[in-house]
Amino acid sequence: MRALLAVLLLASTVGDAFAGSAAIERAADGHWRAEARINGRKLDVLVDTGATLVALTQDDARAIGIDVRHLRYDARVRTASGTARAATITLERIQIGNVRVRDVEAMVIERGLDVSLLGMSFLSRLEEFSVRGQTLRLSD
């Protein structure tokens, strides 16, 4: 009986140890900025719950291996700088800390986006995201 209890206890501990989680501290400007790994490459993003999709600048899309010259910029989106053209893509994977999400819908914004945004197409796929004090917590 003790051996079974020990195995069950170990199994629950191991499961918790591998659960994906991340904590992001609020920056001095009030925003949450994170270092993401998108398709295996590091990229700084701004967490934006007001963005429907993950939105990449052309420079950031290029940096993670997307050929922006061959995208179809056939969608219209509103950015802080006004209306812009965008191309819809699917990102193979996004990772923040130990949180991983695969096949994330995203857009590459042709012009007018200063920083890439980690939007709801990523956040809504998480088990939970919450704010406690100055910390944004993510878990999958």
Salt bridges, closest charged atoms under 4 A:
ASP29 OD2 - ARG33 NH2 2.22
ASP59 OD1 - ARG62 NH1 2.80
ASP67 OD1 - ARG69 NE 3.18
ASP67 OD2 - HIS70 ND1 2.62
ASP74 OD2 - ARG72 NH2 2.58
GLU92 OE2 - ARG93 NH1 2.67
GLU92 OE2 - ARG102 NH2 3.79
GLU110 OE1 - ARG85 NE 2.72
GLU110 OE1 - ARG111 NH1 3.57
